Amino acid sequence: MCRRRLRDLSIVQNTSNSEEANSEQQTVVGSSNVPGTLDEPAEFQTESDGTRRGQGRTLLKDLYELNPAERVKVSRNSHGQPVGSQAQLLAGYLGIIARNANMLPINYESWHHMPDSNKNQAPDNIKDRERVGTSSRQKQKLTYTAGSRSFASVAEAEEVSSGQKVGRLQLFDITHRKKDGSPMTSEAGEIMEKLKEKKAEYEAIASTDSFVNLENIDNRIITEVLGPERAKAAKSEAAATVREAKAAAMAVEQSKKYDELQLQLQQMMQMFQQSQNPPS
């Protein structure tokens, strides 16, 4: 069995009464609910009639090849955000669900029976997403080094490495520095200095004022230095990650119920066929 991408992940047995499932926050993803390798290479036609190599669709073949009784355990932090190397796998799995579940339903026997609204919705959605993506990139002023990892995954990895809690100010510093330790951009460097100065101000106040709680001061500093819009965007990302985790758990449960119904239907069909062909 090919498990290149699952080699370092936690594989658990799909037992409904697992003590581990009751004692730890987790989401499980398995092969029985995957419709079809991450970052599959593909060739794309260019405007000059040439071809280029790029990232193709997310198919999750390794996950599909798992034993039906096995699941990949996706750990979550205290905020319900998926963390660790399993988080990217979960994101790819959610992408597969979103790609087909709503826009292109499978309950039509022929493409000709598919409503035009559904046929038009898929390409329109792709165009809209491309416009939104371009707009978001144009608004993004700061380059960060997290790549495809979420901030929650970056924070979790740093906490495991250092053994200490990572706050928002430290997370900003980690994700906006190059490998040599220098800021990604001059603007990022200026913001880091402002954050550092603002934190020093609050620490000085806290030394004489016992009512100042330094544990909750990171959010206030981020808002004052970056502005409410960027601070709100960071909170929105965290909320979106929590929603994705809940959606994944719901999708797995719905798929499990669908598999059970399919099995019941097969059993009923077998019983019907046997009743139509009594032994001679």
GUBA-748142 format. One record per residue (C-alpha): residue number from 1; x, y, z. Coordinates in steps of 0.2 Angstrom, whole numbers, always signed. Last residue first. Example, Ala and Ser with C-alpha at 12.3 -4.5 7.8 and 13.67 -1.06 7.14 Angstrom:
<recs>
<rec n="2" X="+68" Y="-5" Z="+36"/>
<rec n="1" X="+62" Y="-22" Z="+39"/>
</recs>
This chain:
<recs>
<rec n="280" X="-182" Y="-130" Z="-38"/>
<rec n="279" X="-175" Y="-117" Z="-26"/>
<rec n="278" X="-185" Y="-100" Z="-27"/>
<rec n="277" X="-179" Y="-87" Z="-40"/>
<rec n="276" X="-190" Y="-72" Z="-37"/>
<rec n="275" X="-188" Y="-73" Z="-18"/>
<rec n="274" X="-169" Y="-74" Z="-20"/>
<rec n="273" X="-169" Y="-58" Z="-31"/>
<rec n="272" X="-179" Y="-49" Z="-18"/>
<rec n="271" X="-167" Y="-54" Z="-4"/>
<rec n="270" X="-152" Y="-49" Z="-14"/>
<rec n="269" X="-160" Y="-32" Z="-18"/>
<rec n="268" X="-164" Y="-29" Z="+1"/>
<rec n="267" X="-146" Y="-33" Z="+6"/>
<rec n="266" X="-139" Y="-21" Z="-7"/>
<rec n="265" X="-151" Y="-8" Z="-1"/>
<rec n="264" X="-145" Y="-10" Z="+17"/>
<rec n="263" X="-127" Y="-9" Z="+11"/>
<rec n="262" X="-131" Y="+8" Z="+2"/>
<rec n="261" X="-140" Y="+14" Z="+17"/>
<rec n="260" X="-125" Y="+11" Z="+28"/>
<rec n="259" X="-113" Y="+19" Z="+16"/>
<rec n="258" X="-124" Y="+34" Z="+16"/>
<rec n="257" X="-124" Y="+35" Z="+35"/>
<rec n="256" X="-105" Y="+35" Z="+35"/>
<rec n="255" X="-105" Y="+48" Z="+22"/>
<rec n="254" X="-116" Y="+59" Z="+33"/>
<rec n="253" X="-104" Y="+57" Z="+48"/>
<rec n="252" X="-89" Y="+60" Z="+38"/>
<rec n="251" X="-97" Y="+76" Z="+30"/>
<rec n="250" X="-102" Y="+82" Z="+48"/>
<rec n="249" X="-84" Y="+80" Z="+55"/>
<rec n="248" X="-77" Y="+89" Z="+40"/>
<rec n="247" X="-90" Y="+103" Z="+42"/>
<rec n="246" X="-85" Y="+105" Z="+60"/>
<rec n="245" X="-66" Y="+106" Z="+56"/>
<rec n="244" X="-70" Y="+119" Z="+42"/>
<rec n="243" X="-80" Y="+130" Z="+54"/>
<rec n="242" X="-66" Y="+130" Z="+66"/>
<rec n="241" X="-54" Y="+135" Z="+52"/>
<rec n="240" X="-66" Y="+149" Z="+46"/>
<rec n="239" X="-66" Y="+156" Z="+64"/>
<rec n="238" X="-47" Y="+157" Z="+65"/>
<rec n="237" X="-47" Y="+165" Z="+48"/>
<rec n="236" X="-60" Y="+178" Z="+53"/>
<rec n="235" X="-49" Y="+182" Z="+69"/>
<rec n="234" X="-34" Y="+186" Z="+58"/>
<rec n="233" X="-45" Y="+197" Z="+46"/>
<rec n="232" X="-52" Y="+206" Z="+61"/>
<rec n="231" X="-35" Y="+211" Z="+66"/>
<rec n="230" X="-31" Y="+216" Z="+48"/>
<rec n="229" X="-46" Y="+227" Z="+48"/>
<rec n="228" X="-45" Y="+234" Z="+65"/>
<rec n="227" X="-28" Y="+242" Z="+62"/>
<rec n="226" X="-10" Y="+234" Z="+61"/>
<rec n="225" X="-3" Y="+243" Z="+76"/>
<rec n="224" X="-17" Y="+246" Z="+88"/>
<rec n="223" X="-27" Y="+230" Z="+83"/>
<rec n="222" X="-11" Y="+219" Z="+85"/>
<rec n="221" X="-7" Y="+228" Z="+102"/>
<rec n="220" X="-25" Y="+225" Z="+108"/>
<rec n="219" X="-25" Y="+207" Z="+103"/>
<rec n="218" X="-8" Y="+204" Z="+111"/>
<rec n="217" X="-14" Y="+211" Z="+128"/>
<rec n="216" X="-24" Y="+196" Z="+134"/>
<rec n="215" X="-10" Y="+188" Z="+145"/>
<rec n="214" X="-3" Y="+205" Z="+149"/>
<rec n="213" X="-18" Y="+209" Z="+161"/>
<rec n="212" X="-17" Y="+227" Z="+166"/>
<rec n="211" X="-26" Y="+229" Z="+183"/>
<rec n="210" X="-10" Y="+228" Z="+193"/>
<rec n="209" X="-4" Y="+245" Z="+187"/>
<rec n="208" X="+14" Y="+249" Z="+191"/>
<rec n="207" X="+24" Y="+235" Z="+182"/>
<rec n="206" X="+9" Y="+233" Z="+170"/>
<rec n="205" X="+12" Y="+251" Z="+163"/>
<rec n="204" X="+30" Y="+246" Z="+158"/>
<rec n="203" X="+24" Y="+230" Z="+151"/>
<rec n="202" X="+11" Y="+240" Z="+141"/>
<rec n="201" X="+24" Y="+252" Z="+134"/>
<rec n="200" X="+36" Y="+237" Z="+130"/>
<rec n="199" X="+22" Y="+229" Z="+120"/>
<rec n="198" X="+20" Y="+244" Z="+110"/>
<rec n="197" X="+38" Y="+246" Z="+106"/>
<rec n="196" X="+39" Y="+228" Z="+100"/>
<rec n="195" X="+24" Y="+229" Z="+90"/>
<rec n="194" X="+31" Y="+245" Z="+82"/>
<rec n="193" X="+47" Y="+237" Z="+78"/>
<rec n="192" X="+39" Y="+221" Z="+70"/>
<rec n="191" X="+28" Y="+233" Z="+60"/>
<rec n="190" X="+44" Y="+242" Z="+53"/>
<rec n="189" X="+52" Y="+225" Z="+49"/>
<rec n="188" X="+36" Y="+219" Z="+40"/>
<rec n="187" X="+36" Y="+235" Z="+30"/>
<rec n="186" X="+55" Y="+232" Z="+25"/>
<rec n="185" X="+50" Y="+215" Z="+19"/>
<rec n="184" X="+52" Y="+197" Z="+24"/>
<rec n="183" X="+61" Y="+202" Z="+40"/>
<rec n="182" X="+78" Y="+195" Z="+43"/>
<rec n="181" X="+80" Y="+179" Z="+53"/>
<rec n="180" X="+91" Y="+170" Z="+40"/>
<rec n="179" X="+77" Y="+158" Z="+36"/>
<rec n="178" X="+66" Y="+173" Z="+32"/>
<rec n="177" X="+55" Y="+182" Z="+44"/>
<rec n="176" X="+36" Y="+186" Z="+43"/>
<rec n="175" X="+28" Y="+170" Z="+50"/>
<rec n="174" X="+39" Y="+169" Z="+66"/>
<rec n="173" X="+36" Y="+187" Z="+71"/>
<rec n="172" X="+18" Y="+187" Z="+68"/>
<rec n="171" X="+17" Y="+171" Z="+79"/>
<rec n="170" X="+27" Y="+180" Z="+93"/>
<rec n="169" X="+14" Y="+194" Z="+93"/>
<rec n="168" X="-1" Y="+182" Z="+92"/>
<rec n="167" X="+5" Y="+172" Z="+107"/>
<rec n="166" X="+15" Y="+155" Z="+107"/>
<rec n="165" X="+14" Y="+145" Z="+123"/>
<rec n="164" X="+30" Y="+136" Z="+128"/>
<rec n="163" X="+37" Y="+119" Z="+125"/>
<rec n="162" X="+49" Y="+126" Z="+112"/>
<rec n="161" X="+47" Y="+113" Z="+98"/>
<rec n="160" X="+30" Y="+108" Z="+102"/>
<rec n="159" X="+24" Y="+126" Z="+104"/>
<rec n="158" X="+33" Y="+130" Z="+88"/>
<rec n="157" X="+23" Y="+116" Z="+79"/>
<rec n="156" X="+7" Y="+122" Z="+86"/>
<rec n="155" X="+9" Y="+140" Z="+82"/>
<rec n="154" X="+13" Y="+135" Z="+64"/>
<rec n="153" X="-2" Y="+124" Z="+63"/>
<rec n="152" X="-13" Y="+137" Z="+70"/>
<rec n="151" X="-6" Y="+150" Z="+58"/>
<rec n="150" X="-12" Y="+138" Z="+44"/>
<rec n="149" X="+1" Y="+130" Z="+33"/>
<rec n="148" X="+0" Y="+132" Z="+14"/>
<rec n="147" X="+15" Y="+144" Z="+15"/>
<rec n="146" X="+19" Y="+150" Z="+32"/>
<rec n="145" X="+32" Y="+162" Z="+26"/>
<rec n="144" X="+23" Y="+178" Z="+26"/>
<rec n="143" X="+22" Y="+193" Z="+13"/>
<rec n="142" X="+13" Y="+208" Z="+20"/>
<rec n="141" X="+3" Y="+220" Z="+9"/>
<rec n="140" X="-11" Y="+208" Z="+5"/>
<rec n="139" X="-25" Y="+219" Z="-4"/>
<rec n="138" X="-19" Y="+214" Z="-21"/>
<rec n="137" X="-19" Y="+196" Z="-16"/>
<rec n="136" X="-37" Y="+197" Z="-10"/>
<rec n="135" X="-43" Y="+205" Z="-26"/>
<rec n="134" X="-34" Y="+191" Z="-36"/>
<rec n="133" X="-42" Y="+178" Z="-25"/>
<rec n="132" X="-59" Y="+186" Z="-26"/>
<rec n="131" X="-58" Y="+187" Z="-45"/>
<rec n="130" X="-52" Y="+169" Z="-46"/>
<rec n="129" X="-66" Y="+163" Z="-35"/>
<rec n="128" X="-79" Y="+172" Z="-46"/>
<rec n="127" X="-73" Y="+163" Z="-61"/>
<rec n="126" X="-73" Y="+146" Z="-53"/>
<rec n="125" X="-91" Y="+150" Z="-46"/>
<rec n="124" X="-96" Y="+154" Z="-64"/>
<rec n="123" X="-89" Y="+139" Z="-71"/>
<rec n="122" X="-98" Y="+128" Z="-58"/>
<rec n="121" X="-115" Y="+137" Z="-58"/>
<rec n="120" X="-118" Y="+136" Z="-76"/>
<rec n="119" X="-121" Y="+117" Z="-77"/>
<rec n="118" X="-130" Y="+118" Z="-60"/>
<rec n="117" X="-142" Y="+132" Z="-67"/>
<rec n="116" X="-144" Y="+122" Z="-83"/>
<rec n="115" X="-152" Y="+108" Z="-74"/>
<rec n="114" X="-143" Y="+91" Z="-76"/>
<rec n="113" X="-154" Y="+79" Z="-86"/>
<rec n="112" X="-143" Y="+81" Z="-102"/>
<rec n="111" X="-128" Y="+75" Z="-91"/>
<rec n="110" X="-137" Y="+59" Z="-89"/>
<rec n="109" X="-142" Y="+48" Z="-74"/>
<rec n="108" X="-144" Y="+63" Z="-62"/>
<rec n="107" X="-142" Y="+60" Z="-43"/>
<rec n="106" X="-123" Y="+64" Z="-44"/>
<rec n="105" X="-125" Y="+82" Z="-39"/>
<rec n="104" X="-113" Y="+95" Z="-48"/>
<rec n="103" X="-113" Y="+112" Z="-38"/>
<rec n="102" X="-117" Y="+105" Z="-21"/>
<rec n="101" X="-106" Y="+90" Z="-18"/>
<rec n="100" X="-93" Y="+91" Z="-32"/>
<rec n="99" X="-79" Y="+102" Z="-28"/>
<rec n="98" X="-83" Y="+106" Z="-10"/>
<rec n="97" X="-81" Y="+88" Z="-5"/>
<rec n="96" X="-64" Y="+87" Z="-14"/>
<rec n="95" X="-58" Y="+103" Z="-6"/>
<rec n="94" X="-63" Y="+97" Z="+11"/>
<rec n="93" X="-51" Y="+82" Z="+9"/>
<rec n="92" X="-37" Y="+94" Z="+3"/>
<rec n="91" X="-40" Y="+104" Z="+19"/>
<rec n="90" X="-40" Y="+88" Z="+30"/>
<rec n="89" X="-23" Y="+83" Z="+22"/>
<rec n="88" X="-16" Y="+100" Z="+26"/>
<rec n="87" X="-22" Y="+99" Z="+44"/>
<rec n="86" X="-14" Y="+82" Z="+46"/>
<rec n="85" X="+4" Y="+89" Z="+46"/>
<rec n="84" X="+0" Y="+98" Z="+63"/>
<rec n="83" X="-16" Y="+108" Z="+68"/>
<rec n="82" X="-34" Y="+108" Z="+64"/>
<rec n="81" X="-42" Y="+123" Z="+74"/>
<rec n="80" X="-55" Y="+119" Z="+88"/>
<rec n="79" X="-49" Y="+134" Z="+98"/>
<rec n="78" X="-40" Y="+122" Z="+111"/>
<rec n="77" X="-30" Y="+114" Z="+97"/>
<rec n="76" X="-36" Y="+101" Z="+85"/>
<rec n="75" X="-28" Y="+84" Z="+80"/>
<rec n="74" X="-33" Y="+76" Z="+64"/>
<rec n="73" X="-33" Y="+57" Z="+66"/>
<rec n="72" X="-31" Y="+48" Z="+49"/>
<rec n="71" X="-44" Y="+33" Z="+49"/>
<rec n="70" X="-43" Y="+15" Z="+47"/>
<rec n="69" X="-57" Y="+2" Z="+45"/>
<rec n="68" X="-59" Y="+5" Z="+26"/>
<rec n="67" X="-40" Y="+1" Z="+24"/>
<rec n="66" X="-32" Y="+16" Z="+17"/>
<rec n="65" X="-30" Y="+17" Z="-2"/>
<rec n="64" X="-42" Y="+32" Z="-3"/>
<rec n="63" X="-30" Y="+42" Z="+9"/>
<rec n="62" X="-15" Y="+38" Z="-2"/>
<rec n="61" X="-25" Y="+43" Z="-18"/>
<rec n="60" X="-29" Y="+60" Z="-10"/>
<rec n="59" X="-36" Y="+67" Z="-27"/>
<rec n="58" X="-31" Y="+86" Z="-26"/>
<rec n="57" X="-32" Y="+92" Z="-44"/>
<rec n="56" X="-17" Y="+98" Z="-54"/>
<rec n="55" X="-1" Y="+108" Z="-48"/>
<rec n="54" X="+9" Y="+114" Z="-63"/>
<rec n="53" X="+19" Y="+109" Z="-78"/>
<rec n="52" X="+18" Y="+121" Z="-93"/>
<rec n="51" X="+12" Y="+119" Z="-111"/>
<rec n="50" X="+13" Y="+129" Z="-126"/>
<rec n="49" X="+0" Y="+137" Z="-137"/>
<rec n="48" X="+6" Y="+154" Z="-133"/>
<rec n="47" X="-9" Y="+157" Z="-122"/>
<rec n="46" X="-3" Y="+142" Z="-111"/>
<rec n="45" X="-11" Y="+125" Z="-111"/>
<rec n="44" X="-9" Y="+116" Z="-94"/>
<rec n="43" X="+0" Y="+100" Z="-89"/>
<rec n="42" X="-3" Y="+91" Z="-73"/>
<rec n="41" X="+7" Y="+86" Z="-57"/>
<rec n="40" X="-4" Y="+80" Z="-43"/>
<rec n="39" X="-3" Y="+92" Z="-28"/>
<rec n="38" X="-11" Y="+80" Z="-15"/>
<rec n="37" X="-11" Y="+63" Z="-21"/>
<rec n="36" X="-56" Y="+48" Z="-27"/>
<rec n="35" X="-73" Y="+50" Z="-19"/>
<rec n="34" X="-66" Y="+49" Z="-1"/>
<rec n="33" X="-79" Y="+43" Z="+12"/>
<rec n="32" X="-74" Y="+25" Z="+14"/>
<rec n="31" X="-55" Y="+30" Z="+14"/>
<rec n="30" X="-55" Y="+38" Z="+31"/>
<rec n="29" X="-54" Y="+55" Z="+39"/>
<rec n="28" X="-56" Y="+57" Z="+58"/>
<rec n="27" X="-58" Y="+73" Z="+68"/>
<rec n="26" X="-50" Y="+75" Z="+85"/>
<rec n="25" X="-52" Y="+83" Z="+102"/>
<rec n="24" X="-46" Y="+70" Z="+115"/>
<rec n="23" X="-53" Y="+60" Z="+128"/>
<rec n="22" X="-69" Y="+53" Z="+119"/>
<rec n="21" X="-60" Y="+48" Z="+103"/>
<rec n="20" X="-46" Y="+40" Z="+113"/>
<rec n="19" X="-59" Y="+29" Z="+123"/>
<rec n="18" X="-65" Y="+22" Z="+106"/>
<rec n="17" X="-83" Y="+18" Z="+106"/>
<rec n="16" X="-86" Y="+20" Z="+87"/>
<rec n="15" X="-71" Y="+11" Z="+82"/>
<rec n="14" X="-63" Y="+17" Z="+66"/>
<rec n="13" X="-45" Y="+11" Z="+69"/>
<rec n="12" X="-32" Y="+25" Z="+70"/>
<rec n="11" X="-18" Y="+31" Z="+59"/>
<rec n="10" X="-7" Y="+46" Z="+65"/>
<rec n="9" X="+2" Y="+54" Z="+51"/>
<rec n="8" X="+21" Y="+52" Z="+47"/>
<rec n="7" X="+19" Y="+39" Z="+33"/>
<rec n="6" X="+2" Y="+46" Z="+26"/>
<rec n="5" X="+10" Y="+56" Z="+12"/>
<rec n="4" X="+20" Y="+41" Z="+5"/>
<rec n="3" X="+7" Y="+29" Z="+10"/>
<rec n="2" X="+7" Y="+17" Z="-5"/>
<rec n="1" X="+0" Y="+0" Z="+0"/>
</recs>
